[in-house]
């Protein structure tokens, strides 16, 4: 009788051990199914893949706006996206309760929102930041639309429409322009502010010789 009970106990222990091994094996196979080469997805990176897919989505056609701030002044640019083209159509400047609508219509055809670079910077060296929007207009060129801050009122300065690649030198209080036209030559200019007007003070060129 004791022998029968002993044999039965051994069978019971063996059965439980086999069941636990099967359970562990099933768990391991589940992990392998997720992380295996065949599935080609690392379970630890699933959340990153979700985030990347959101970031890679192209913005839909429609109307949008962006806001930048500078001390007690902020500016908002309104733009449209349509069939891969980005254009701004309105600018607003906020100073406390005061709102100023700026004349700002773009025909530059920005290729993406990242090109729509607008910021506050001091372009006339008076210690007060003005508002600018830059745009690439050639292989190595860019131009600026500029609104000068005149005692809290922003006024567009059309003179900058003539300046390619303006570089601001705060120490010398001058603006340098240096650009090249393929097959034509290279051109250099210097601009300075005189009596609140932007004047070209130097000009040189290196014209490419024709055949």
PyMOL commands that set and color helices and strands:
alter all, ss='L'
color gray80, all
select helices_A, chain A and resi 2-35+43-55+113-115+158-162
alter helices_A, ss='H'
color red, helices_A
select strands_A, chain A and resi 62-70+73-82+85-95+98-102+117-121+130-136+142-150+153-156+166-169+174-181+185-194+197-207
alter strands_A, ss='S'
color yellow, strands_A
deselect
rebuild
show_as cartoon
